[in-house]
Amino acid sequence: MTEDNRIRRIAIIGGGTAGWMSAAALAKVLGPAYARITLVESDEIGTVGVGEATIPQIGVFNRMLGIDENDFVRRTKGSFKLGIQFVDWRRKGHAYFHPFGKFGLDMEGVSFHAYWLRLRAAGLAGPIEDYTLMAKAAEMGKFMRSVNAGNSPLSAISYAFHFDAGLYALFLRDHAERRGVKRIEGRVVQVHQRGEDGFIRAVQLEDGSEVEADLFIDCTGFRGLLIEQTLKAGYTDWSNWLPCNRAVAVPCEGGQDIAPFTRSTARDAGWQWRIPLQHRIGNGHVYCSDYISDDEAAATLLANLDGAPLADPRFIRFTTGHRNRYWDRNVVAIGLSSGFMEPLESTSIHMIQSGIAHLLANFPDRTFNPVDAERYNRVIRTESEEIRDFLVLHYKATERDDTPFWNRCRTMAVPDRLAEKIRVFENSGRTFRENEELFNDTSWFAVMVGQGLVPRTYDPVANVLDLETTRARLDEIRSTVAASADFMPRHRTFIAQHCAA
Ligand SMILES: Cc1cc2nc3c(=O)[nH]c(=O)nc-3n(C[C@H](O)[C@H](O)[C@H](O)COP(=O)(O)OP(=O)(O)OC[C@H]3O[C@@H](n4cnc5c(N)ncnc54)[C@H](O)[C@@H]3O)c2cc1C
């Protein structure tokens, strides 16, 4: 019989979004009989406190926890998100939409993208946004959840959320504590390693008490108290491809309407986010300090708000990249401690979710066979690289030549995998989702078309339908999308009816 070597004690260090998401998920999946879970957090240090836009995968996480969606939106003063509008990214005065879900309908086994490119080449297509309900509804300020309506696009409404990150952490804390997670308030001042192998034995708090565990989850944010300051896992810097290294954030008053999408507006040396919640709008300016000072960045942000600011601007510094080992010995880094990419496509909270899912899929026992950590590290690294490439595309594929920052981005060499994706698209208009990468062919297509890449020709298999049939079918899709968007309630009305804070 094999020995029961199961992990008996888990210590999560840090109580930001990463800490409480980890605590809630591990408590739900493992249960109190499996292992005792303790979370240590320090009110004095606080959390990074931003991170308010998400992608649809978070719905899977919340459902796994058994969370009622209306309750979640209400308690986090949240709103719904149908995608991201990119303003001034391709050139000043231009805007496009990266929707969740899909464009149009694949027909005869051929992708909708191919038919649309063919029709566009013939001068007969409308803007790509006309062929997806997510973009059309966003434009009209509408939102509802999917209903059972057969082939109608109303049956497949894809969405994510905007929420107050601090309230989400509190909401999850509630869930985790009800499932037996013990919370300790206090600052970790020392980390004790075992002599023989350098595994972490315990963390020591200011009052001298120690928290011992078999497995430690480092959720201490950018500082990486265990993974970096103690285990020296190392960091790979990606700023050559994603040069922004600072952000300044400020909430402001919102208006009557709540836009059901995130807006990203390119600025001279970076970009600005706008995330509408029920009670305010979250704003931030992500920029590169080589080209603009902190004061100028804050001034740009404050000059471009929809309403009066509700707090002083907060500055955050970061280095884009990732930890060389996310999992080292008995420490797994999740959240900002594991690395960071700017929130251009709202991927950080998803990476927390992914870290938790892969930890559970490769869950160790007390022998900590390195095989589990090796696999985990490889999978998370690949996922990060794929997201990185998608973000780099936004900067590289631009016509902007009006500032030194944009000239640098437009002319930079990009990672090989991205260079190949661009070559493939420029040849035939094809986009692919490789392996299990997060962003699918629709996302790649939306951003490549939106940023102004033009394929040499369309996918030849689109010729299976003659041009007139293609035109008639796409016109029908377009009018069904418009009629469906008309039918939907306003986003504000939907929230008032279902989940007002
Ligand atoms: C500018 C910016 C914008 C972002 N926007 C988005 C977005 O729109 N969407 C998205 O998905 N993500 C976004 N993110 C990322 C998101 O904010 C983070 O992924 C998320 O907040 C998780 O943070 P965290 O929990 O890892 O770290 P933190 O929030 O920094 O939490 C760290 C925790 O560790 C504790 N701690 C640290 N040291 C000690 C110690 N010595 N003793 C005890 N406790 C300690 C702290 O008290 C705190 O509880 C953004 C990030 C930035 C910087």
The ligand as an SDF file (V2000), in Angstrom:
LIG
                    3D

 53 58  0  0  0  0  0  0  0  0999 V2000
   -1.9300   49.0420  -13.1650 C   0  0  0  0  0  0  0  0  0  0  0  0
   -2.5530   47.6870  -13.0820 C   0  0  0  0  0  0  0  0  0  0  0  0
   -3.7970   47.4530  -13.6620 C   0  0  0  0  0  0  0  0  0  0  0  0
   -4.3690   46.1780  -13.6280 C   0  0  0  0  0  0  0  0  0  0  0  0
   -5.5570   45.9470  -14.2340 N   0  0  0  0  0  0  0  0  0  0  0  0
   -6.0270   44.6830  -14.3220 C   0  0  0  0  0  0  0  0  0  0  0  0
   -7.2210   44.3800  -14.9980 C   0  0  0  0  0  0  0  0  0  0  0  0
   -7.9220   45.2520  -15.4910 O   0  0  0  0  0  0  0  0  0  0  0  0
   -7.5940   43.0870  -15.0750 N   0  0  0  0  0  0  0  0  0  0  0  0
   -6.8590   42.0860  -14.5190 C   0  0  0  0  0  0  0  0  0  0  0  0
   -7.2180   40.9180  -14.6640 O   0  0  0  0  0  0  0  0  0  0  0  0
   -5.7700   42.3530  -13.7970 N   0  0  0  0  0  0  0  0  0  0  0  0
   -5.3230   43.6210  -13.7020 C   0  0  0  0  0  0  0  0  0  0  0  0
   -4.1970   43.8770  -12.9890 N   0  0  0  0  0  0  0  0  0  0  0  0
   -3.5650   42.8110  -12.2300 C   0  0  0  0  0  0  0  0  0  0  0  0
   -4.2930   42.6110  -10.9150 C   0  0  0  0  0  0  0  0  0  0  0  0
   -4.3360   43.8240  -10.2160 O   0  0  0  0  0  0  0  0  0  0  0  0
   -3.5770   41.5780  -10.0840 C   0  0  0  0  0  0  0  0  0  0  0  0
   -3.4000   40.4200  -10.8350 O   0  0  0  0  0  0  0  0  0  0  0  0
   -4.3920   41.2200   -8.8730 C   0  0  0  0  0  0  0  0  0  0  0  0
   -4.7540   42.3500   -8.1690 O   0  0  0  0  0  0  0  0  0  0  0  0
   -3.6450   40.2850   -7.9900 C   0  0  0  0  0  0  0  0  0  0  0  0
   -2.7340   40.9460   -7.1650 O   0  0  0  0  0  0  0  0  0  0  0  0
   -2.0310   40.0740   -6.0560 P   0  0  0  0  0  0  0  0  0  0  0  0
   -3.0560   39.5030   -5.1700 O   0  0  0  0  0  0  0  0  0  0  0  0
   -1.0900   39.1390   -6.7160 O   0  0  0  0  0  0  0  0  0  0  0  0
   -1.1260   41.1440   -5.2930 O   0  0  0  0  0  0  0  0  0  0  0  0
   -1.5260   42.3160   -4.2690 P   0  0  0  0  0  0  0  0  0  0  0  0
   -2.8390   42.8940   -4.5360 O   0  0  0  0  0  0  0  0  0  0  0  0
   -0.3470   43.2290   -4.2560 O   0  0  0  0  0  0  0  0  0  0  0  0
   -1.6280   41.5840   -2.8670 O   0  0  0  0  0  0  0  0  0  0  0  0
   -0.4790   41.2390   -2.1210 C   0  0  0  0  0  0  0  0  0  0  0  0
   -0.9000   40.7430   -0.7670 C   0  0  0  0  0  0  0  0  0  0  0  0
    0.2480   40.2720   -0.0680 O   0  0  0  0  0  0  0  0  0  0  0  0
    0.2540   40.8160    1.2220 C   0  0  0  0  0  0  0  0  0  0  0  0
    1.6360   40.8820    1.6780 N   0  0  0  0  0  0  0  0  0  0  0  0
    2.7110   41.3340    1.0020 C   0  0  0  0  0  0  0  0  0  0  0  0
    3.8000   41.2640    1.7670 N   0  0  0  0  0  0  0  0  0  0  0  0
    3.4150   40.7420    2.9310 C   0  0  0  0  0  0  0  0  0  0  0  0
    4.0820   40.4350    4.1490 C   0  0  0  0  0  0  0  0  0  0  0  0
    5.3820   40.6610    4.3310 N   0  0  0  0  0  0  0  0  0  0  0  0
    3.3660   39.9160    5.1610 N   0  0  0  0  0  0  0  0  0  0  0  0
    2.0270   39.6850    5.0210 C   0  0  0  0  0  0  0  0  0  0  0  0
    1.3490   39.9590    3.9070 N   0  0  0  0  0  0  0  0  0  0  0  0
    2.0430   40.4940    2.8900 C   0  0  0  0  0  0  0  0  0  0  0  0
   -0.4100   42.1650    1.0710 C   0  0  0  0  0  0  0  0  0  0  0  0
   -0.8770   42.6520    2.3010 O   0  0  0  0  0  0  0  0  0  0  0  0
   -1.5260   41.7980    0.1230 C   0  0  0  0  0  0  0  0  0  0  0  0
   -2.5900   41.2430    0.8610 O   0  0  0  0  0  0  0  0  0  0  0  0
   -3.6630   45.1450  -12.9750 C   0  0  0  0  0  0  0  0  0  0  0  0
   -2.4420   45.4020  -12.3440 C   0  0  0  0  0  0  0  0  0  0  0  0
   -1.8860   46.6570  -12.3930 C   0  0  0  0  0  0  0  0  0  0  0  0
   -0.5630   46.9010  -11.7130 C   0  0  0  0  0  0  0  0  0  0  0  0
  1  2  1  0
  2  3  1  0
  2 52  2  0
  3  4  2  0
  4  5  1  0
  4 50  1  0
  5  6  2  0
  6  7  1  0
  6 13  1  0
  7  8  2  0
  7  9  1  0
  9 10  1  0
 10 11  2  0
 10 12  1  0
 12 13  2  0
 13 14  1  0
 14 15  1  0
 14 50  1  0
 15 16  1  0
 16 17  1  0
 16 18  1  0
 18 19  1  0
 18 20  1  0
 20 21  1  0
 20 22  1  0
 22 23  1  0
 23 24  1  0
 24 25  2  0
 24 26  1  0
 24 27  1  0
 27 28  1  0
 28 29  2  0
 28 30  1  0
 28 31  1  0
 31 32  1  0
 32 33  1  0
 33 34  1  0
 33 48  1  0
 34 35  1  0
 35 36  1  0
 35 46  1  0
 36 37  1  0
 36 45  1  0
 37 38  2  0
 38 39  1  0
 39 40  1  0
 39 45  2  0
 40 41  1  0
 40 42  2  0
 42 43  1  0
 43 44  2  0
 44 45  1  0
 46 47  1  0
 46 48  1  0
 48 49  1  0
 50 51  2  0
 51 52  1  0
 52 53  1  0
M  END
$$$$
